[in-house]
Amino acid sequence: MAPPRRSTAAVAALLLTTPASGGASPRVPAVIVFGDSTVDTGNNNQIPTPLRADLAPYGRDMPGGPRPTGRFGNGRLPPDLISEALGLPPLVPAYLDPANGIDDFARGVCFASAGTGIDNATADVLSVIPLWKEVEYYTEYQLRLRARLGRRRAAAIIRGALHVVSIGTNDFLENYFLLATGRFAEFTVGEYEDYLVGGAREFLARIHRLGARRVTFAGLAAIGCLPLERTTSALLGGGGGCVEEYNEVARSFNGKVRDMVRGLKEEFPKLRIAYISVYESFLNLITDPAKYGLENVEEGCCATGKFEMGFMCNDDAPMTCDDAGKFLFWDAFHPTEKVNRLMANHTLEVCYQEGVL
């Protein structure tokens, strides 16, 4: 008699709590990452930008002890946790990190850059890696992979790899609404959403043509509820709650992304792509924190938790919390490792439900 089938949620939860067998071959050969600070595992450490997380207390809860790696959080990011769950290394290396080589990258590689966006102009704000350059690195990576492993094996890795994409928040909060590049004068917010969705579609079609077959694309979180936005709202007399204008933009943008992803599936039958609904997951954490063991969903753990991130979140900053596991946010912009694990779990659930894995 055949064993009973587990639900996709149960399978994902099992993967995230049970280490892969040392002798088992992972069903996914690699995790390949594109995007911004939500998934940047250290590329910004290697470029001349002020937006870096290469100082304590970042990495305070990394496996093996405190270690600032350039990840914007107290520990690991969703791609790291997904990689481990799939039987791959527990840390996805940054492509620009000189400590890693092509043998490391054959099992996972991150091209993401904190502060970047779908709009190339967003990357210019803090001099970070634009999305087109991430794709250029991806192309270079494939050439290196072929030289090391041969064309057939390299193609099999790209074809079987899970490509994780998380990007878009900076386009609105760092670019459009800050008037940093003039996009506010050039586009209405709806037009800018369309512009970004078009850019995301072009990017996804491009990596598919380069061999990507398994892809996740994360929607925006409830960006109006980030501690930095709450603080800004309070200073402007808005009361300090979630900025509904920004949350409405996130919902509208996410709806357009869903439609775009649906269209890509129809156009490219070999592309298995899943839209990851981050907004709803974050809202659940904010509205019912006790269910997830959270006590503070309005401020970050680091320093005052109201506006600090990057170099302002440092070991000299007072008031940093003792237990990040009680917080939704690590700094004023980025989640804690506990929340990253929940997001990784959700991503795996969706991947199994939609046949990406």
Secondary structure as GFF3:
##gff-version 3
##sequence-region A 1 357
A	DSSP	alpha_helix	8	17	.	.	.	ID=ss1
A	DSSP	beta_strand	31	35	.	.	.	ID=ss2
A	DSSP	three_ten_helix	43	46	.	.	.	ID=ss3
A	DSSP	alpha_helix	78	85	.	.	.	ID=ss4
A	DSSP	alpha_helix	102	105	.	.	.	ID=ss5
A	DSSP	beta_strand	108	110	.	.	.	ID=ss6
A	DSSP	alpha_helix	120	125	.	.	.	ID=ss7
A	DSSP	alpha_helix	131	149	.	.	.	ID=ss8
A	DSSP	alpha_helix	151	160	.	.	.	ID=ss9
A	DSSP	beta_strand	162	166	.	.	.	ID=ss10
A	DSSP	alpha_helix	169	170	.	.	.	ID=ss11
A	DSSP	pi_helix	171	176	.	.	.	ID=ss12
A	DSSP	alpha_helix	183	186	.	.	.	ID=ss13
A	DSSP	alpha_helix	189	209	.	.	.	ID=ss14
A	DSSP	beta_strand	214	218	.	.	.	ID=ss15
A	DSSP	three_ten_helix	223	225	.	.	.	ID=ss16
A	DSSP	alpha_helix	227	235	.	.	.	ID=ss17
A	DSSP	alpha_helix	244	267	.	.	.	ID=ss18
A	DSSP	beta_strand	272	276	.	.	.	ID=ss19
A	DSSP	alpha_helix	278	287	.	.	.	ID=ss20
A	DSSP	three_ten_helix	289	292	.	.	.	ID=ss21
A	DSSP	beta_strand	296	300	.	.	.	ID=ss22
A	DSSP	three_ten_helix	310	312	.	.	.	ID=ss23
A	DSSP	three_ten_helix	324	326	.	.	.	ID=ss24
A	DSSP	beta_strand	327	329	.	.	.	ID=ss25
A	DSSP	alpha_helix	337	353	.	.	.	ID=ss26
###
